[in-house]
Structures are given as C-alpha cells and as structure tokens.
Amino acid sequence: MFANPSFHGRPLHFLPTVRNELCRSYAFPLQLHSTTYQFLASSTLENRRNRSRKRRRSLKQFSVRASVDPQDLSLLAQDTAGVPGSPSPFSVRIPVGDRHITVETGLIGRQASGAVTIRDGETIIYTTVCLADVPSEPADFFPLSVHYQERFSAAGRTSGGFFKREGRTKDHEVLICRLIDRPLRPTMPKGFYHETQLLSWVLSYDGVHPPDALSVTAAGIAMALSQVPNSQVIAGVRIGLIGEKFILNPTIKEMENSKLDLLLAGTKEAILMIEGYCDFLPEDKLLEAVEVGQDAVRGICKEVEALVQKCGKPKMFDAIRLPPKELYKLVEEIAGSELVEVLQIKNKIPRRKALSSLEDNVISILSEKGYISTMEAFVSTETMPDLLEEEDEDEEVVVDGEVDEGDIHIKPVARKSVPLLFSEVDVKLVFKEVMSKFLRKQIVDKGKRSDGRSPQEIRLIDARCGLLPRAHGSALFTRGETQSLAVVTLGDKQMAQKIDNLVDEDEYKRFYLQYSFPPSCVGEVGRVGAPSRREVGHGTLAERALQPILPPEDDFPYTVRVESTITESNGSSSMASVCGGCLALQDAGVPVKCSIAGIAMGMVLDTKEFGGDGTPLILSDILGSEDASGDMDFKVAGNDVGITAFQMDIKVGGITLPIMKQALLQAKDGRKHILAEMSKCSPPPSRELSKYAPLIHVMKVKPEKINLIIGAGGKKVKSIIEETGVEAIETQDDGVVKITAKDLSSLEKSKAIISNLTMVPTVGDIYKNCEIKSVAPYGVFVEIVPGREGLCHISELSANWLAKAEDAFKVGDRLDVKLIEINDKGQLRLSRRALLPDAETERQSTKPRSGSLSNDNAVSPKISDKGKLKKAVTVSKESENPLKEKTVPVNISSPVKEADKRSVSP
C-alpha cells in the first residue's frame, strides 16, 4: 500500500485512465483494477487539518487505493510475452477419432491476447482473440464479435473478380461464424464489458478435412489462452454415421455416404450447442451420436486444460462489474406485484408496452428517491461500501480541551444513512433479470405460461395455400403470433445458386430457401437491406430440414427456390418457415416424399429455485419471451418417423443427455400435433404444376451427338432457341438434354428439331415431301428432317439423263427421297430415282456416277413391296403429361401407302 506514491522524487497526484498510458508515462508495472477513477487525493496531515470537513468528504468520495501486488512484475512479464525474445512456441497433439490434431501457440500472433494454430491433416486454422483496453457501456449481452474467413490461397487459388482478393463474408462463412459464437457466449461471465473480437482464418485446406469443426475448437482454445474471464474450455467435433458406425471428424469423402451431419460443441462436463442434419434419423440414434461427440469433446478439453495452465494468460476477473445486490431488492419491491400482472398479458405487443412502461416507472421512482446518479463519470457502485466505510473511519468526536490548536472542532452528531447511487443502465439490466425471474417462477409455480398454455401445449395453428395466383406455389402458416408467408418458384439450372468455395469446382444448389425477418413483423422500425447473420442461419436450418423430402433431379428436373417472409414473430419463426415451406412446395406441384414440421423447445433448468422439485421443465413451442428468459432454444424438424434437422443453443453452463432425451421425445409429440393440423390446410395445396410454371422436358441422346445440338460456337443451339421460342436448352456431356419452355407448342418444336438432329438414320428409310435447300451442278441438297440434309446426286434425280440439276429442279421444290447410303463421315446419300416406277430395272444396269458419295461398286439395298420394316418412334400425346413420352411402333412399307412410309426418329 502506497500512502503517497512517488516516482523519481515526483509525487503522483493524477493517475492516467488507461494502464498502457501509465506504463508508458512512468515505466512502472502498476496494475489498476478500475479505469473509471480520474484522480487520487494525496495530502499531508497538516493540509487535511487546514481543510474543511466538507472539502475532505468531497475529495474522499472519489479517492481510491493504488495497490501494487508483489506479483505485478511477473504479471507484466506475462502480458509482454508476445514481444520478440518471448518463450519458445508450445504445441500438443490431441487424439480425435482415428487421427490426431495438432495445437500450437506462441509462434504466430504473439501480440494478441490469445492466438493458436490448429492442424488436421493439411488443413490449418489460425485464430486470435483480442480485447479492448477500456470497457464499453454495460449491456445485457457479451460484446463479442466473430469473423471467419476462408482464404483462397489456402487451396492454391485466387479469388475471381477485378480486385483479386476476398470480399464480403460468404453465406457458409457466416454459418461457421455462428457455430463459433453460439457455444462461447454461455461460458462468458455477466458484467464483463470489454469488447472482444475473435478472428479465424483458414490458412491451408487440403480438400479432405473440413475446417468448420476445427474452427470451433480453435476458437475455444484461443479464448481459454486469452485474458477473457470465461469459465471453461470449449471444443467442437463433427459426427457422421456410415452404416451403423459413428465417425468422429469424418473426411469430405466419408460425409458423402453419411446419414448424419452433426456438429457438437461443449465442455468436459456438458453440451453447449448441437446443430445438424440427417435423413429421418430416429431420436435414440441421434442421442447415441451426441454421446459419442460428448466423449470426444471431453477428451479434447482435458488436453487443452494442460496447455492453458502452461501458456495461458491471467484472467481479468477484476474487470467484472455487476449491479449491486441492493438494487435487485429495490426493483422487486417497486415492481414485483405489477410484474406478476403484466406477465399474464397474452398478446405480445400489449405485454411489451406494459413492461416498457413499468421499467420507466421504476427508473422514475428510484430517481425521485435519489438512488440514480446522473453523473457520467461516476464511480462504480461496487466501490461505494468502501468509500462510505472510509468516511465513517474519518469521523472524529473531539472532546473539548483535548485538541491542538489548529484542529477542527466537530460537534458530535447522529450518523445519517447515505443512499446508494446506481446508474440508469444498471437499473435496466436488473429490471430485465427480475422480469425473467418472475416469468420463470410463474411457469414453474403455477404451470401456466404468459399466453395461458401449459408447458406441453402447442399454440393454435392455421394454414392456407394458393394465396398468390401468379406464384408457382404459396402458403401462409400461422402458429399463435408467429406467421410465415412461403413462396415457391420453379426454374431451370440458370436459376440455381452458385456456391463459391475453396475447391476449384463449380457447385450449384438446385434447392435453396431464403429467410427474411423484416422489422415490421415485430411492430418495430429497423434496418432493411442485406440479410443479417441470423437470417442466413435460420434460412439454412429450414432449407436443410426440407431437403430430404425433395424428389431426385431425374424425377423432377426443376431448380426450386423457397422464400419465407416472416410477417409476424413471437418465437420459433424458423420452424414456421419449415411448415410453411413444406405446404408451399406441395402447392407448387413438387412431388415431395412426405410432409414435415418444425417445433422449438425451451427449458427452465433450475426449477427448485422457483418452488419446483428440481427437475428441468421442458416447454413446447416457446414464445419469444420464453426464448429470451429461458435456458435453452432447441429447434427440431422432421415427421413422426424421424428427424431431418436440429439446432440447440444453451444459455447456461450446459445440459446433459437425459435432459436432451426428454426434450426430443416431447418435440416428437409436438411435431405429430402440428402435422395433423397442417393436413387440415384450407384451401389445400394444389399438388399440380402451376400454369405459370415453366415446362422442362428431359431427353437422352447419344453423347457423341451433343456437338450437333450445340454447333460451332453455340450457333446451332442459339438458332433453335430463337426459332422455337423456348427459354433455354441445357446439354450435358452424358447426353442429357433439358428443354425449358413457357408453352407446350414451343417445347414440341424444339424437341422435334433436336430429335431430328440427333437421330440415327437407317439405309432404306423413305422421306416424303422434302424441301430442296440448295442446288449445285452435281446435284441437290435435300432437308429430310429439320436440321438434317443429304445429297441427291444428279444421277439419282431422274430415270433419264440430266446435264445440270438446275435444269429440272430449283430451291424450294419438294420431292420424295430414299436413303441409300451413309458414308464413314455420317454424310447421307439420297435417291429420288429409287422411288420412281421403273427405278428397280434401271438400277441393276446403271452404276453410280463419279460424283457419288460412296465407292463405285457400292450397291444400295432394295425394298420389297411385300416386306415391312418397323422402326420405334417417339411421339408426344398432348392429352397426357407433357413431361412423359410414349414409344409406339410405326410401319415403314412400300411406296404405295404414303402415311406408312413417313418416319420420325426419336
């Protein structure tokens, strides 16, 4: 303890507000435990006696003790461990599944509060944690920001575009940011207001080991090494299911065959966060996967604790500022009885306004009584008892005649209680906590929630389809005060969403769901623009929940876009998007495998505090207030058979497997009830393609014929699109051709052209009424089918000799021809003379001319008048579904019957 601290003979009267400034100014390792005090009063005994008691009290109200611990020098040395010459790097290998991950600290990012690199195979993550020197204003949430970035250089690539560098955060990076953020927050102490920033980069990616679960573990380790006073070490793992075997941190290739994609994060004692997707996995199998993941997390956390003990920095527990306990008592006394009545208001908006009015009333009453300070730079309320105690110690009762000359004579007076002073921010924080306490007590003690439901009861449900006539499919799903308007749009591959990832391959999503949460859905005014992180996360959860019920692309070749706009919100809006999206898909005519529903579960963990028996109370279909004041938000989507998607966030120290099992079984009962209500949808979904939806026809041709459709530089396919009026023609290397059109007539035209272009003609086929496209001295070129031409040599035009072809024929004339030869290049040789009455006799005595496409000794096959050739022909029936084709036999016979001789090839 320094009564009059001085350095180099100079008395220190004023302390800088920031420790760095103090160290920089005086080069002394003095550690301050508070940054809110502006000066230190230091006076000699003679000066204090010459001052008035009032002045002394005024100064002492702001006086603090500058204490220097004997360990301050060592602490400062640890704080400066990041400078050159600091201790050597330290690494540890941690077993996870069938391989190890390597964690290293002390080599990179030594000036950060916590920095770590973690490696799995050749995938490397670098993560840092830094804190602000000065605390921010108190709030009801921990000031943490998380940023995750996948560097293209990690995979040996360069970003596209003009600037050739990474731009805004991509959607999948936002999702990983949320995976990192959500398990960290429950472990952060209340009252710590130093802004904390966590940055994570993928520095190397091998395309085998995914970086997301690794990033969660890296963030937990970096936070544990830093000065942030979090309570426990956090780690994350991914669990896959191949056959009946659970795989820890599966590779990308292994995940292709996995029935489960579960990412779990927690501590060595409990689970903090799970998120995943599966194909109708039963609840007991999911619990087994969670148990496997929890055991793996427990092993990682034990290894990390040893690393933290060796390399971790001291935690800033002294920076935690909590409102005084006396304030809780005062708020409960003022607002307790009214809070009970307000929390029983069923509707959200009136209840919110009543709570806001009650909060203002509490602040007004405390201000009138003098409990709220209006000073901006007022001392922390935690130090007030020490200050008041110091004032009492300085009070002297002096007896007459026993004082020196110059002493101040103070008459004995009765002590007056000095009221505590609180900031308005502290009052608001305490009011919110008291409100949450009363809400939880009401649910546990009375078994009734704010809207009058029991813990297991589901809100009233209303569903209707076909609201928007021009949309391909639409549905309005309402559950209590939560409402989702879902709209489905169908299109071709051009409407697919391209995903920009680290792998040098273009990836497209043929199904995606976009979630919007405008401020009007909660009756507020707010920002409208690019989707927030919450919107991206909720949309992805609903999208992955619906994906297992979609038909395969071979059966339904459309790209499907679902938009879910939340028009009202009072809890569980993402699960309302699942229900509304399922109905909208059915209304758009998408042949889904089954219906699915989603539900959000809540929990009050410690019921003994509120008069219960200590058993956690699980709440079905939670409200927004129950989400904010409860201990869990567990979203589960699926049908009555199994689960397709799930997401759980814990707001306490974690939960155990028995609690999760209870929540899953209760969620299953809730899904069954919601599915039953969805089946009562009125008006029901149409289950047919809208007349405004595009038509997509899929046909298969030989892969080597694809170039005939595309043409040189794409000219041929463009000309087909312009000629027929279709929207698009998509070709694939395997011979699949997809035609997208708005109407059936244009679809049929383009299908006929492509069929003729890719048909395989047979020698002996006869084509009637074919148009001459061009005339040359040696013959004419005849279009036998749209897009396919052949040469009818001058020797095959007539039974009589012709000097020039143009003497008898001109462009536009029509004639019947027969295919008599196909050369090695696929070129067609046609004959008109073969169809003339006396052609057979003349052909036996006449050789082909030198202008023939074939060799001189080639002989064309004959057609018997009695025999008949059969050919399979593909035709479309307008009365049937235009997407289906039917194959029927067509007769090709002698020239006598023209109708039988016409052939249309598939």
Buried (B, 14 or more C-beta within 10 A) or exposed (E): EEEEBEEEEEEBEEBBBEBEEBBEEBEBBBBBBBBBBEEBBBBEEEEBEEEEEEEBEEBBBBBBEBEBEEEBEEBBEBBBBBEEEBEEEEBBEBEBBEEBBEBBBBEBBBEBBBBBBBBBBEBBBBBBBBBEEEBEEBEEEBBBEBEBBBBBBBBEBEEEEEEEEBEEBBBBBBBBBBBBBBBBBBBBBBBBBBBBBBBBBBBBBBBEBBBBBBBBBBBBBBBBBBBBBBEBBBBBBBBBBBEEEBBBBBBEEEBEEBBBBBBBBBBBEBBBBBBBBBBBBBBEBBBBBBBBBBEBBBBBBEBBBEBBEEBBBBBBEEBBBBBBEBBBEBBBEBBEEBBBEBBBBEEBEEBBEBBEEBBEEBBEBBBEEEBBBEEEEBBBBBBBEEBBEEBEEEEEEEEEEEEEEEEBEEEEEEEEEEEBBBBEEBBBBBBBBBBBBBBBBBBBEEEBBBBEBEBEBBBEBBBBBBBBEEBBBBBBBBBBBBBBBBBBBBBBBEBBBEBBBBEEEEEEBBBBBBBBBBEBBBEEEEEEEEBBBBBBBBBBBBBBBBBBBBBEBEEBBBBBBBBBBBBBBBBBBBBBBBBBBBBBBBBBBBEBEEBBBBBBBBBBBBBEEBEBEEEBBBBBBBBBBBBBBBBBBBBBBBBBEBBBBBBBBBBBBBBEBEBBBBBBEBBBEBBBBBBEBBEEBEEBBBBEBBEEBBBBBBBEBEEEBBEBBBBEEEEBBEEBBEBBBBBBBBBEEEBBBBBBBBEEEBBBBBBBBBBBBBBEBBEBBBBBEBBBEEBBEBBBBBBBBBBBBBBBBBBBBBBEEBEEBBEBBEEEEEBBBBBBBBEEEEEBBBBBBBBBEEBEEEBEEEEBEEBBBBEEEBEBEEBEEEEEBEBEBBEBEEEEEBBEBEEEEBEBBBBEEEEBBBBBBB
